[in-house]
Amino acid sequence: MATTTPLTGDSSISTWLADPVGGAILTDLLAQGGQSPDVFRPVSKLAIKRLVKMSRGAFTQEMLDDLVARAASGDVPAGASPATAGAAAPEPAADGESDAVTLREWTERLDQGRFTGQTVIVTGAGSGIGRATASRVAREGGRVVAVDVSRDRLDEFAAEHPGADVVPIVADITDDAGVAAIVEAAGDTIDGLANIAGIMDDMTPVGELSDAVWERVMRVNVTGTMKLMRAVIPAMLAQGGGSIVNTASEAALRGSAAGAAYTASKHAVVGLTKSTAFMYAPNGIRVNAVAPGPTITNIEASFASPLGAQRVQGAMAILPEPAEAEALAASITFLLSDDGVNVTGVVLASDGGWSAT
């Protein structure tokens, strides 16, 4: 049974699931792994080819090519019913949306040489937003001091960028010796700092918050951020300027995105950002923050509190679909680079419109 509109790697996941043949093939593939099409609901608008990169080896290019070929030939799995395959598709589009319109897909477009001659420190560079940001800086010509607590992740990152100027540093940003090692590796000139390393809390409200969770979250998200900011300021003052980008969160803009500890920590990051921007603006140092919305990373939310789960999960009903880490890297590197020349002291909500709801 042939499909009316040929399915390709550029077709969205929702288009695949809604197609009688493509939906049957994809649903059968998911069933073999004990999953249902609901697993794709958060990313249903993405082109299916994005899964090749996002899955980190679980879904290969060869598997995608096979899916496309099977859909083109009408190869419906034995026992599957093409007529009912569409029943597994995501919910119909909301008012004002159209299933007939294919949304334009964002593709990363490198600005060759944007960071040439510059040294940029990126924390959390082993995974997620940090890794995407470090990669973007490296591919745009910068020297990247890539910081993470995992040697394995840093080695993997460096191997993915042969020929790039990557200086991997295993360090804990809350430790003074670790911070000193980072600054020493950077050298006399530090053009940029992307403070991306951070941790989540367990979604507990203040009435149930443990000292251990509070202290750990504040130590990493606030103290670690502050320590690196403090450490790079002397070099930036001596060279006549620089750019710092901190990672805030939607939890820095609202109270319904996380627990008390994480929310307080990200509000504190905003305060650090604005105070530092004000203090050092006459010295040519720009300081901004990016507030990500839902993003596909390796940081998963955990719920240690029934009340926290009830309240936060209810608020998450209005979440936009999660963005890939590369989309956040685009926002961060804009502020890091000279393209953000006239921007300081701002909190850029890179959240797919969540803050507008």
Kinemage of the C-alpha trace (Angstrom):
@kinemage 1
@onewidth
@group {chain A} dominant
@subgroup {mainchain}
@vectorlist {calphas} color= white
{ca met a 1} P 0.000 0.000 0.000
{ca ala a 2} L 1.706 3.210 -1.126
{ca thr a 3} L 1.433 6.469 0.809
{ca thr a 4} L -0.100 9.530 -0.836
{ca thr a 5} L 2.718 11.850 0.188
{ca pro a 6} L 6.127 10.149 0.299
{ca leu a 7} L 7.584 9.984 3.785
{ca thr a 8} L 11.198 11.084 4.151
{ca gly a 9} L 13.661 11.840 6.893
{ca asp a 10} L 12.467 15.450 6.730
{ca ser a 11} L 8.869 14.455 7.531
{ca ser a 12} L 7.879 15.178 11.116
{ca ile a 13} L 7.370 12.372 13.602
{ca ser a 14} L 3.685 13.303 13.851
{ca thr a 15} L 3.381 13.018 10.056
{ca trp a 16} L 4.917 9.548 10.200
{ca leu a 17} L 2.568 8.444 12.970
{ca ala a 18} L -0.505 9.831 11.224
{ca asp a 19} L 0.333 8.071 7.966
{ca pro a 20} L -1.410 4.669 7.555
{ca val a 21} L 1.770 2.903 6.449
{ca gly a 22} L 4.400 4.963 8.262
{ca gly a 23} L 2.386 4.879 11.489
{ca ala a 24} L 2.072 1.096 11.336
{ca ile a 25} L 5.798 0.626 10.707
{ca leu a 26} L 6.885 3.057 13.420
{ca thr a 27} L 4.373 1.733 15.950
{ca asp a 28} L 5.555 -1.825 15.330
{ca leu a 29} L 9.185 -0.764 15.759
{ca leu a 30} L 8.377 0.919 19.061
{ca ala a 31} L 6.417 -2.112 20.262
{ca gln a 32} L 9.478 -4.299 19.744
{ca gly a 33} L 11.214 -2.181 22.369
{ca gly a 34} L 8.227 -2.193 24.704
{ca gln a 35} L 7.237 1.396 23.928
{ca ser a 36} L 4.250 3.174 22.432
{ca pro a 37} L 4.008 6.251 20.180
{ca asp a 38} L 3.346 8.330 23.313
{ca val a 39} L 7.119 8.405 23.833
{ca phe a 40} L 7.344 10.764 20.859
{ca arg a 41} L 4.715 13.225 22.080
{ca pro a 42} L 7.220 15.835 23.392
{ca val a 43} L 9.145 15.854 20.096
{ca ser a 44} L 6.405 15.058 17.615
{ca lys a 45} L 6.956 18.192 15.523
{ca leu a 46} L 10.626 17.445 14.901
{ca ala a 47} L 11.765 15.866 11.653
{ca ile a 48} L 12.256 12.152 12.218
{ca lys a 49} L 15.867 12.449 11.056
{ca arg a 50} L 16.599 14.380 14.258
{ca leu a 51} L 16.247 11.100 16.169
{ca val a 52} L 19.511 9.874 14.659
{ca lys a 53} L 21.478 12.455 16.626
{ca met a 54} L 19.222 12.703 19.646
{ca ser a 55} L 19.202 8.964 20.335
{ca arg a 56} L 23.006 8.796 20.496
{ca gly a 57} L 23.224 5.485 18.642
{ca ala a 58} L 19.903 3.873 19.568
{ca phe a 59} L 18.373 4.957 16.248
{ca thr a 60} L 20.886 4.967 13.405
{ca gln a 61} L 20.923 6.472 9.934
{ca glu a 62} L 20.679 2.941 8.559
{ca met a 63} L 17.498 2.360 10.568
{ca leu a 64} L 16.034 5.609 9.253
{ca asp a 65} L 16.903 4.715 5.669
{ca asp a 66} L 15.209 1.345 6.162
{ca leu a 67} L 12.062 3.022 7.537
{ca val a 68} L 11.872 5.353 4.551
{ca ala a 69} L 12.348 2.483 2.119
{ca arg a 70} L 9.685 0.377 3.841
{ca ala a 71} L 7.210 3.246 3.832
{ca ala a 72} L 7.826 3.876 0.136
{ca ser a 73} L 7.142 0.224 -0.669
{ca gly a 74} L 4.085 -0.027 1.573
{ca asp a 75} L 5.741 -2.669 3.735
{ca val a 76} L 3.181 -2.839 6.553
{ca pro a 77} L 4.257 -5.208 9.360
{ca ala a 78} L 2.444 -8.536 9.541
{ca gly a 79} L -0.585 -8.265 11.778
{ca ala a 80} L -0.719 -4.482 11.616
{ca ser a 81} L -3.750 -2.778 10.183
{ca pro a 82} L -2.951 0.224 7.970
{ca ala a 83} L -6.480 1.482 8.379
{ca thr a 84} L -6.088 1.834 12.152
{ca ala a 85} L -2.411 2.752 12.281
{ca gly a 86} L -3.260 6.428 12.481
{ca ala a 87} L -5.055 5.827 15.770
{ca ala a 88} L -1.672 5.793 17.474
{ca ala a 89} L -0.816 9.258 16.204
{ca pro a 90} L -0.596 12.270 18.522
{ca glu a 91} L -3.653 14.367 19.281
{ca pro a 92} L -5.019 16.605 16.507
{ca ala a 93} L -3.504 20.035 16.071
{ca ala a 94} L -4.821 22.786 18.302
{ca asp a 95} L -6.997 25.583 16.965
{ca gly a 96} L -5.022 27.842 14.665
{ca glu a 97} L -2.661 25.049 13.622
{ca ser a 98} L -2.869 23.028 10.458
{ca asp a 99} L -1.763 19.462 9.866
{ca ala a 100} L -1.424 20.346 6.177
{ca val a 101} L 1.310 22.880 6.833
{ca thr a 102} L 4.847 21.661 7.418
{ca leu a 103} L 6.557 23.900 9.933
{ca arg a 104} L 9.888 25.293 8.899
{ca glu a 105} L 12.701 23.384 10.520
{ca trp a 106} L 15.531 25.270 12.199
{ca thr a 107} L 18.965 24.213 11.091
{ca glu a 108} L 22.187 25.311 12.691
{ca arg a 109} L 24.099 27.751 10.500
{ca leu a 110} L 27.680 28.306 11.506
{ca asp a 111} L 29.300 31.719 11.384
{ca gln a 112} L 32.797 30.703 10.357
{ca gly a 113} L 35.402 32.610 12.329
{ca arg a 114} L 33.040 34.264 14.786
{ca phe a 115} L 35.248 33.163 17.699
{ca thr a 116} L 38.588 33.097 15.892
{ca gly a 117} L 41.392 34.225 18.183
{ca gln a 118} L 39.205 34.019 21.275
{ca thr a 119} L 39.408 31.786 24.330
{ca val a 120} L 36.070 30.763 25.808
{ca ile a 121} L 35.506 28.710 28.962
{ca val a 122} L 32.449 26.472 28.804
{ca thr a 123} L 31.357 24.522 31.877
{ca gly a 124} L 29.199 21.432 31.682
{ca ala a 125} L 30.846 20.796 28.325
{ca gly a 126} L 30.505 17.044 28.517
{ca ser a 127} L 26.792 16.872 27.770
{ca gly a 128} L 23.603 18.716 26.945
{ca ile a 129} L 23.588 22.474 26.489
{ca gly a 130} L 27.207 22.805 27.614
{ca arg a 131} L 28.402 20.309 25.045
{ca ala a 132} L 26.395 21.961 22.264
{ca thr a 133} L 27.763 25.384 23.226
{ca ala a 134} L 31.372 24.201 23.410
{ca ser a 135} L 30.928 22.523 20.025
{ca arg a 136} L 29.498 25.656 18.457
{ca val a 137} L 32.356 27.823 19.737
{ca ala a 138} L 34.965 25.308 18.582
{ca arg a 139} L 33.449 24.947 15.121
{ca glu a 140} L 33.334 28.725 14.792
{ca gly a 141} L 37.057 29.007 15.351
{ca gly a 142} L 37.361 29.551 19.089
{ca arg a 143} L 39.734 28.005 21.587
{ca val a 144} L 37.486 26.159 24.032
{ca val a 145} L 38.405 25.361 27.596
{ca ala a 146} L 35.879 22.537 27.991
{ca val a 147} L 35.090 21.869 31.658
{ca asp a 148} L 33.228 18.898 33.090
{ca val a 149} L 33.394 16.516 36.029
{ca ser a 150} L 33.550 13.522 33.677
{ca arg a 151} L 36.811 12.657 31.908
{ca asp a 152} L 35.018 10.141 29.670
{ca arg a 153} L 32.533 12.728 28.408
{ca leu a 154} L 35.286 15.256 27.760
{ca asp a 155} L 37.392 12.708 25.886
{ca glu a 156} L 34.388 11.843 23.740
{ca phe a 157} L 33.732 15.524 23.053
{ca ala a 158} L 37.347 16.188 22.072
{ca ala a 159} L 37.351 13.141 19.773
{ca glu a 160} L 34.295 14.525 17.975
{ca his a 161} L 36.192 17.724 17.157
{ca pro a 162} L 39.518 16.690 15.600
{ca gly a 163} L 41.561 19.665 14.594
{ca ala a 164} L 39.654 22.051 16.855
{ca asp a 165} L 41.413 23.898 19.665
{ca val a 166} L 39.845 22.117 22.632
{ca val a 167} L 41.409 22.120 26.099
{ca pro a 168} L 39.564 19.543 28.248
{ca ile a 169} L 39.667 20.194 31.980
{ca val a 170} L 38.184 17.843 34.565
{ca ala a 171} L 37.184 20.118 37.423
{ca asp a 172} L 34.528 20.829 40.010
{ca ile a 173} L 33.365 24.430 39.700
{ca thr a 174} L 32.566 24.572 43.412
{ca asp a 175} L 36.165 23.758 44.344
{ca asp a 176} L 38.706 26.593 44.525
{ca ala a 177} L 41.497 24.371 43.210
{ca gly a 178} L 39.298 23.307 40.304
{ca val a 179} L 38.461 26.912 39.465
{ca ala a 180} L 42.154 27.835 39.611
{ca ala a 181} L 42.972 24.987 37.211
{ca ile a 182} L 40.330 26.211 34.763
{ca val a 183} L 41.659 29.768 34.748
{ca glu a 184} L 45.242 28.560 34.451
{ca ala a 185} L 44.322 26.418 31.436
{ca ala a 186} L 42.634 29.406 29.803
{ca gly a 187} L 45.748 31.562 30.081
{ca asp a 188} L 46.161 35.305 30.272
{ca thr a 189} L 43.303 36.123 27.882
{ca ile a 190} L 39.758 35.005 28.646
{ca asp a 191} L 37.318 36.371 26.115
{ca gly a 192} L 34.232 34.504 27.219
{ca leu a 193} L 32.740 32.388 29.984
{ca ala a 194} L 29.646 30.252 29.507
{ca asn a 195} L 28.505 29.128 32.954
{ca ile a 196} L 26.337 26.161 32.001
{ca ala a 197} L 27.097 23.446 34.572
{ca gly a 198} L 24.193 22.969 36.946
{ca ile a 199} L 21.937 20.470 38.681
{ca met a 200} L 18.218 20.055 39.310
{ca asp a 201} L 16.539 19.655 42.666
{ca asp a 202} L 13.956 17.021 43.596
{ca met a 203} L 10.935 19.312 43.144
{ca thr a 204} L 10.263 19.612 46.882
{ca pro a 205} L 8.399 22.637 48.239
{ca val a 206} L 10.037 24.570 51.062
{ca gly a 207} L 8.005 22.801 53.751
{ca glu a 208} L 9.620 19.488 52.789
{ca leu a 209} L 13.026 20.736 51.636
{ca ser a 210} L 16.045 19.026 53.150
{ca asp a 211} L 19.219 20.874 54.060
{ca ala a 212} L 21.186 18.436 51.876
{ca val a 213} L 19.221 19.249 48.709
{ca trp a 214} L 19.270 22.992 49.395
{ca glu a 215} L 22.996 23.128 50.054
{ca arg a 216} L 23.933 20.937 47.076
{ca val a 217} L 21.808 22.864 44.580
{ca met a 218} L 22.927 26.260 45.848
{ca arg a 219} L 26.566 25.153 45.934
{ca val a 220} L 26.618 24.101 42.295
{ca asn a 221} L 24.160 26.512 40.689
{ca val a 222} L 25.021 29.666 42.612
{ca thr a 223} L 28.370 29.311 44.368
{ca gly a 224} L 30.024 27.546 41.432
{ca thr a 225} L 28.691 30.152 39.020
{ca met a 226} L 29.885 32.964 41.260
{ca lys a 227} L 33.353 31.460 41.756
{ca leu a 228} L 34.052 31.267 38.018
{ca met a 229} L 32.674 34.748 37.395
{ca arg a 230} L 34.907 36.088 40.156
{ca ala a 231} L 37.901 34.197 38.778
{ca val a 232} L 37.674 35.516 35.201
{ca ile a 233} L 36.980 39.160 36.048
{ca pro a 234} L 40.666 40.124 36.603
{ca ala a 235} L 41.683 38.880 33.137
{ca met a 236} L 38.729 40.626 31.517
{ca leu a 237} L 39.525 43.876 33.306
{ca ala a 238} L 43.160 43.679 32.236
{ca gln a 239} L 42.314 43.063 28.580
{ca gly a 240} L 39.591 45.704 28.401
{ca gly a 241} L 36.486 43.554 28.184
{ca gly a 242} L 34.878 40.175 27.824
{ca ser a 243} L 31.558 38.386 27.830
{ca ile a 244} L 29.953 36.191 30.491
{ca val a 245} L 26.783 34.206 29.895
{ca asn a 246} L 25.146 32.463 32.829
{ca thr a 247} L 22.468 29.795 32.621
{ca ala a 248} L 19.293 30.788 34.405
{ca ser a 249} L 16.062 28.896 33.731
{ca glu a 250} L 12.347 29.335 33.369
{ca ala a 251} L 12.524 28.738 37.127
{ca ala a 252} L 14.225 32.136 37.339
{ca leu a 253} L 11.141 33.741 35.809
{ca arg a 254} L 8.317 31.866 37.503
{ca gly a 255} L 7.605 29.782 40.579
{ca ser a 256} L 5.982 26.798 38.902
{ca ala a 257} L 8.898 25.228 37.042
{ca ala a 258} L 10.786 23.403 39.810
{ca gly a 259} L 11.194 22.974 43.545
{ca ala a 260} L 12.161 25.639 46.069
{ca ala a 261} L 15.923 25.033 45.917
{ca tyr a 262} L 16.327 25.099 42.136
{ca thr a 263} L 13.944 28.038 41.770
{ca ala a 264} L 15.802 30.056 44.404
{ca ser a 265} L 19.164 29.157 42.862
{ca lys a 266} L 18.174 30.367 39.421
{ca his a 267} L 16.683 33.586 40.800
{ca ala a 268} L 20.063 34.086 42.484
{ca val a 269} L 21.849 33.550 39.153
{ca val a 270} L 19.755 36.356 37.688
{ca gly a 271} L 20.776 38.607 40.574
{ca leu a 272} L 24.447 37.759 40.062
{ca thr a 273} L 24.085 38.466 36.367
{ca lys a 274} L 22.441 41.849 36.734
{ca ser a 275} L 24.666 43.064 39.556
{ca thr a 276} L 27.831 42.107 37.699
{ca ala a 277} L 26.579 43.632 34.462
{ca phe a 278} L 25.916 46.911 36.245
{ca met a 279} L 29.224 46.972 38.100
{ca tyr a 280} L 31.471 46.215 35.134
{ca ala a 281} L 29.657 47.818 32.207
{ca pro a 282} L 32.107 50.764 32.149
{ca asn a 283} L 34.949 48.235 31.825
{ca gly a 284} L 33.627 46.640 28.651
{ca ile a 285} L 32.487 43.433 30.346
{ca arg a 286} L 29.077 42.226 29.216
{ca val a 287} L 27.157 39.859 31.503
{ca asn a 288} L 23.921 38.194 30.451
{ca ala a 289} L 21.887 35.094 31.195
{ca val a 290} L 19.873 32.692 29.099
{ca ala a 291} L 16.730 31.160 30.583
{ca pro a 292} L 16.091 27.836 28.843
{ca gly a 293} L 12.679 26.275 28.656
{ca pro a 294} L 12.206 22.534 28.148
{ca thr a 295} L 15.368 21.207 26.534
{ca ile a 296} L 16.483 17.748 25.531
{ca thr a 297} L 19.462 17.059 27.828
{ca asn a 298} L 20.646 14.320 30.148
{ca ile a 299} L 19.233 16.114 33.210
{ca glu a 300} L 16.020 14.426 34.300
{ca ala a 301} L 13.479 15.712 36.768
{ca ser a 302} L 12.816 13.633 39.869
{ca phe a 303} L 9.913 14.082 42.244
{ca ala a 304} L 10.572 13.392 45.912
{ca ser a 305} L 7.384 15.106 47.033
{ca pro a 306} L 3.768 14.176 46.169
{ca leu a 307} L 2.804 17.839 46.539
{ca gly a 308} L 5.698 18.951 44.329
{ca ala a 309} L 4.768 16.377 41.712
{ca gln a 310} L 1.115 17.398 41.746
{ca arg a 311} L 1.775 21.115 41.491
{ca val a 312} L 4.698 21.118 39.029
{ca gln a 313} L 3.356 18.403 36.740
{ca gly a 314} L 0.061 20.266 36.570
{ca ala a 315} L 1.875 23.452 35.547
{ca met a 316} L 3.821 21.517 32.932
{ca ala a 317} L 0.617 21.021 30.958
{ca ile a 318} L 1.375 24.315 29.207
{ca leu a 319} L 4.959 23.412 28.329
{ca pro a 320} L 6.028 23.994 24.725
{ca glu a 321} L 7.769 21.128 22.998
{ca pro a 322} L 11.378 20.705 24.142
{ca ala a 323} L 14.168 22.194 22.086
{ca glu a 324} L 17.408 20.499 21.192
{ca ala a 325} L 20.503 21.622 23.040
{ca glu a 326} L 21.863 23.164 19.823
{ca ala a 327} L 18.998 25.674 19.835
{ca leu a 328} L 20.045 26.874 23.293
{ca ala a 329} L 23.675 26.992 22.162
{ca ala a 330} L 22.613 29.377 19.403
{ca ser a 331} L 21.191 31.780 21.992
{ca ile a 332} L 24.194 31.456 24.294
{ca thr a 333} L 26.816 31.942 21.597
{ca phe a 334} L 24.975 34.997 20.287
{ca leu a 335} L 25.372 36.651 23.679
{ca leu a 336} L 28.949 35.387 24.059
{ca ser a 337} L 30.014 36.723 20.689
{ca asp a 338} L 30.554 40.244 19.449
{ca asp a 339} L 27.098 40.017 17.861
{ca gly a 340} L 25.758 40.826 21.325
{ca val a 341} L 27.836 44.000 21.477
{ca asn a 342} L 25.057 46.225 22.832
{ca val a 343} L 23.477 43.690 25.162
{ca thr a 344} L 24.298 43.413 28.845
{ca gly a 345} L 22.324 42.726 32.009
{ca val a 346} L 19.527 40.891 30.206
{ca val a 347} L 17.881 37.538 30.833
{ca leu a 348} L 17.093 36.060 27.439
{ca ala a 349} L 14.179 33.632 27.649
{ca ser a 350} L 15.034 30.932 25.114
{ca asp a 351} L 11.977 28.852 25.902
{ca gly a 352} L 9.794 28.398 22.843
{ca gly a 353} L 7.317 30.967 24.182
{ca trp a 354} L 6.731 29.396 27.602
{ca ser a 355} L 7.327 32.712 29.368
{ca ala a 356} L 4.652 34.306 27.196
{ca thr a 357} L 1.919 32.016 28.553
